[in-house]
Structure formats: C-alpha cells, structure tokens
Amino acid sequence: MELARLSPAELAGFLDQLWVPAQREMAALGVHTLRDPAVVRAEGQTHVRARLEDEESRLCVAREDGDLLGYVAAEVQTPPPIFEQRRTCHINELYVRPQARRRGVATRLLEAVETWAVDTGCARLDLTVDTDNEPARQLYAAAGYEPTRKTMHKPVDPEQ
C-alpha cells in the first residue's frame, strides 16, 4: 500500500471513487442532507481543489495497485490569540472504501496525518466521530484518541 498527498491530476478519480461515496455515507448517518448529485460533484471539486492549494491542509490517499482505497483530510488550526498558541491538527474526514476496510488502511492514513501534524508543529490532534459509528470509535480509541467533549445538536425549526 502506498500513501501520498493527493495530486491535482487525481482529483476527478478521487471525487468519484472516494469523496462522493464518503459524503453519501455521512448523509446516511443523518448528519447532513446531500444536494443534487451534479451540485455535489461540482462543489466537491471546488472544495477539494482549495484544500490541495492550502499549505495548512493535507489530503492524503491510500493506493494499492493503482486503486484508491481511502483518504484522510486534515487542517491546522490555531486558537484565538487570548490562548496559548498551540496548533492543533484537526482531522476533518477519514474514509476507506467498504471493500478495503479491516485491512489497516485507516490506521495507516491516521499515521500519515499524525506525521504531517508533527512536521507542521502541531501540539495535538483532534477529530469528531458520530456516536453511532462504533467501528470508527474503536479505531480512534486503539490509536490513542480519547473523548474530551460531547457535541449536542438541536434543529432551529423542529419541523425540519
């Protein structure tokens, strides 16, 4: 398995094979509702391209025999100036294609982003995981992540 930063030339394949399926899984969890498929892909291209051009962001893919297996997306965050300026690497997304799961791909992607966090001077890593996503919670716990907060949600309009 090879891990590398996503290149702009790989963007179309990445969107179709990994990013759009990841967003569909996220929508199935009930967190977000996807827009029209054409809009999802077009907006996704703009969103991912901006990440590729941002030095404070990293998008790493796992490949095997030319196939994309999964990806991790992270960004460096700095707290407001009233706090000690300890940079945090926030993992925004981690996704592995269903047929590649339980093979160590996610663990290797986490290791890659953790190395990048060290290289960019981050003091810690954080991420958010859905409470119902037990396999992901187990992965993160095994990698040394511990819960520190609980995010709570309430719709503004209960009818929505």
N, C-alpha and C positions, 0 to 999 in steps of 0.2 A: 504494500500500500504506500502511495506517495501522498504527501501533504504539501500544499503550496498555496500561495496567495492567488486568488482568482485574477486572471488577466482579462483585460477588456475584450480580447478576441473570443473568450469563452462565455461571454455574457448571455448570448441567445440560448445556448445549450443549458447553461446554469439556470436561467429562468424557467425553461420548460421542464427540466429534469428534477430540479431541487426546489427552487424558490416558490413557484406557484403551488406545487404539491404541499410544501410546508405551510403555506398560508391557508390552503384548504383544510389541512388538519387542525390548524389553530381555529379556524371558523367553526369546525365541527365540535370543538370544545365549548362553543357558545360564548367565547370572549368577544369576538368581532363578527360582523356580517360582511361577507365579500361583496364587492361591487360587480358589475358586469364583467365577464371574463376578458373582453378586449381592453377594458379600462385597467383591470388588474395587471395584465402583462405590460401595457404601455407605461403605467405609473410605476410598476416594478422596475422597469428598465431605467427610468429616471432616478428612482430611489437608489438602486444598486450602483449605478454609474457614479452617483455623488459620493457613495461610500468608498468606491475604488479610488477616487481622486483626493480623498481626505486623509491626510497623514495621521490623524488622530483616530482613524477607524481601521479595522482589519477584517477582511473576509477571506477565510481560508477554506479550501476544499480538499476533500479526500478523494483520490482516484485509484483505480485498480484496473489494469489492462485497458486504459483509455476510458473507462466508465466512471462517471461521477457518482460517488457513494453517499456523500453528505457534506455539510458545511457548518461553519461556526462564524458568527458575525459579532464583533465586539467594538467598543469605543472607549477612549479615555475620557474620564470625567473628572473635573476639578470642583471642589466645593466652593461656596460663596466665600469672599475674602475675609469674612469675620472668623472663619475656621482655619485651623492649621491646614496648609496646602498639601495634603497627602492625596495624590492622584489615585483614582480607582479605575480599574478596568471593568467595565460593565459588559457582560455577555448578553447581547440582545436576542440572539437566536442560535439554536443548535438543532440541527435536523439531520437525520440519517434515513435514507430510503428504506422502506419496510424490508426488502429482500437482503439488505446489508446489516440489519440490526442484530445485536447479540454477538458481534464479531470483533468488538473492541474499537470500532470506528469512532464512536462518540468519545471514548476515553482518549484516543489519540488526538482528536480535534481539541478537546479540553486542554491537553498537554501543550499543544501548539499555541493556543491563545495564552496560556499561562506563561510560556516562554516569551512571547511578544510583550506581555504585561511587564515582566522583569526588564526586558530590553528597553522599554519606554519609561521606566522609572516609576511604575505604579507600586503603591504600598499594599494594595489588596485587590481582590476580585469580588464581584457580586453578580447575581443573576436573579431572575424571577421565574418561578415554576408554578404551574397550575396545581392546586391542591389535589385534584383527581388524577394527576399524571404520576402514578406510583412508580413505573419504570424509570422515569426521569429523576424523581426524587431519590430513588435508590442509587442511581448513577452518581448524582451530585454528592450524596452523603458518603459514598465509597471514595469519592475524590477529595473529601475533606471539607466540603461546604456544610455550613451549619445555618439553620434558620435564625434570623435576628429580628424580623418584622413580620407582621401579618397585614396584608393589603385587604382592605374592605371596599366593597362597591355597592352603590345604590343608584338605580336609574333616577334621573331627574323627573321623567314622566313615567309613572308606573304602568301606563298603557303600552309603552314601547318595549 
